[in-house]
Amino acid sequence: MKTFKAHLHEKLEDGEFRDLFEEERELLRIGLRVAEARTKSGLSQRELARRANITQQQVSRIENGSNCNLATLLRVCRALNLACVVNNA
């Protein structure tokens, strides 16, 4: 029986799968960064949502790595004083 790690390694050989996997990984990284910044600022999701003029549900979706539109992400980043920079490395 294959381990998960072996199965994932095999799947990552497929370029299309690898691209989608990396996209999801980046969404999760962004979500974690937002959640960490919010917590460090002492804000609840509701308080951040109010500052960013979005719903608490939208904050939750971002923090959980769900796809959101760029305008919403920018509002959250501004409310947290985070730079929204794409890393091209």
C-alpha positions in Angstrom: 0.0 0.0 0.0 1.3 3.5 -0.9 1.8 6.1 1.7 0.2 9.5 1.2 3.6 11.0 0.6 4.4 8.5 -2.2 1.0 9.0 -3.8 1.4 12.8 -3.6 4.9 12.6 -5.1 3.5 10.5 -8.0 0.7 13.0 -8.6 3.0 16.0 -8.6 4.7 14.6 -11.6 1.6 15.6 -13.6 2.2 19.3 -14.5 -1.4 20.3 -14.4 -1.9 18.7 -11.0 1.3 20.3 -9.7 0.1 23.8 -10.8 -3.2 23.4 -9.1 -1.6 22.0 -5.9 0.8 24.9 -5.8 -2.1 27.4 -6.2 -3.9 25.8 -3.3 -0.8 25.9 -1.2 -0.3 29.6 -1.9 -4.0 30.3 -0.9 -3.4 28.5 2.4 -0.2 30.5 3.0 -2.0 33.8 2.4 -4.8 32.6 4.7 -2.4 31.7 7.5 -0.6 35.1 7.1 -3.9 37.0 7.4 -5.0 34.9 10.4 -1.6 35.4 12.2 -1.7 39.2 11.5 -5.2 39.4 12.8 -4.4 37.5 15.9 -1.3 39.5 16.5 -3.4 42.7 16.2 -5.8 41.4 18.8 -8.7 41.5 16.4 -11.6 39.0 16.0 -12.7 38.1 12.6 -15.8 40.3 13.1 -13.6 43.3 14.1 -11.4 42.8 11.0 -14.4 42.4 8.8 -15.8 45.7 10.1 -12.5 47.5 9.5 -12.2 46.0 6.0 -15.9 46.7 5.2 -16.6 43.0 4.4 -18.4 40.2 6.1 -17.0 38.0 8.9 -17.7 35.0 6.6 -15.4 36.6 3.9 -12.6 36.9 6.5 -13.1 33.2 7.5 -13.0 32.1 3.9 -9.7 33.9 3.3 -8.2 32.5 6.5 -9.2 29.0 5.4 -7.6 29.3 2.1 -10.7 29.7 0.0 -10.4 31.7 -3.2 -11.6 35.3 -2.9 -11.5 38.3 -5.2 -8.6 40.6 -5.2 -10.5 43.6 -4.0 -11.6 41.7 -0.9 -8.0 40.6 -0.2 -6.7 44.1 -0.6 -9.3 45.4 1.9 -8.2 42.9 4.4 -4.5 43.6 3.8 -5.1 47.3 4.2 -7.0 46.8 7.4 -4.1 44.8 8.8 -1.4 47.0 7.3 -0.1 44.1 5.4 1.7 44.4 2.1 0.0 42.4 -0.7 3.0 41.4 -2.8 3.2 38.6 -5.2 6.4 36.6 -4.9 7.8 35.8 -8.4 10.8 33.8 -7.1 
